[in-house]
Amino acid sequence: MVQRTPGGFYDLPASTTAAGTRKQVSGTAYGCRFLVVTAKPGNTGLVYVGGSAVSSTVWTVRLAPAEATSLPVDRVDKVWYDVSVNSEGIQAGYFA
């Protein structure tokens, strides 16, 4: 696990994927207290957020364009997402 300065908020690179292809929010195991995931405002479809089995039928949170959620997790690599429209995606950040 990669630890950053406690109390800091860190942005992750914007990310996109193909519909039906789940992707980790980050491939790096950054330690965190919580993770914020935002559906890109320009999206036209939905973003599904959850664990490694996330899909359009199995998800923890479903986001419309520009919606956000905060997830209490200890590592950012535990969270995955999928999209309903090709080349759409998310922006994320985490609190260490």
C-alpha positions, 0 to 999 in steps of 0.5 A: 500500500502506498501512503501519502501525507495524512490529511491531504486530498489527492486527485487521481487522473481522469479515466474512461472505459468502454461500456461493459468493461470494468476498470479500477479507479486506480491501479495503485493501492493508495491508502485512504480514508475515503474516495470521491468518484464523480461522473464526468459532466460531459457523460451521456450515460450512467457510471456504475461504481462498486467492487471488482464485479461491478457491472450495469446489473451489479453495482453499489452506486449508480451515477448520472452525469456530474453526480458524485459519491463519497465511499469510505474505503481504506485503499483506492484500488478496491473500487471499480467502475463501468459505464453504459456508453463507450469512452465515458468515465470518471474523475476521482480523488481521495483523502489520505 
